[in-house]
Amino acid sequence: MAIKKDINKKIINAVPKKFTKIDLKSKIHKELESLVKIIEKSK
């Protein structure tokens, strides 16, 4: 659960209001990719 909260925080922090939806998607995608790498390492 803590990881999920952290992901939500990261996504919110990664999203300035002025972003277009496309920018938003690529930004979130990058955040998720980096989180996946972190999770993979910690296994």
C-alpha positions in Angstrom: 0.0 0.0 0.0 2.8 2.4 0.8 4.2 1.9 -2.7 0.8 2.8 -4.2 0.6 6.0 -2.2 4.2 6.9 -3.3 3.2 6.3 -6.9 0.2 8.6 -6.6 2.3 11.3 -5.0 4.9 11.0 -7.8 2.3 11.2 -10.5 0.7 14.3 -8.9 4.1 15.9 -8.4 4.9 15.1 -12.1 1.9 17.0 -13.3 1.9 20.7 -13.6 -1.6 22.0 -14.5 -0.5 23.5 -17.8 0.5 20.1 -19.3 -1.4 18.8 -22.3 -2.8 15.3 -22.1 0.0 14.0 -24.3 2.7 15.5 -22.2 0.9 14.1 -19.2 0.8 10.6 -20.5 4.5 10.5 -21.4 5.5 12.0 -18.1 3.4 9.5 -16.1 4.8 6.7 -18.3 8.4 7.7 -17.5 7.6 7.9 -13.8 6.0 4.4 -13.9 9.0 3.0 -15.8 11.4 4.3 -13.2 9.2 3.0 -10.4 9.1 -0.4 -12.0 12.9 -0.5 -12.2 13.1 0.4 -8.5 10.6 -2.3 -7.6 12.4 -4.9 -9.7 15.7 -4.1 -7.9 14.1 -4.4 -4.5 12.8 -8.0 -5.2 
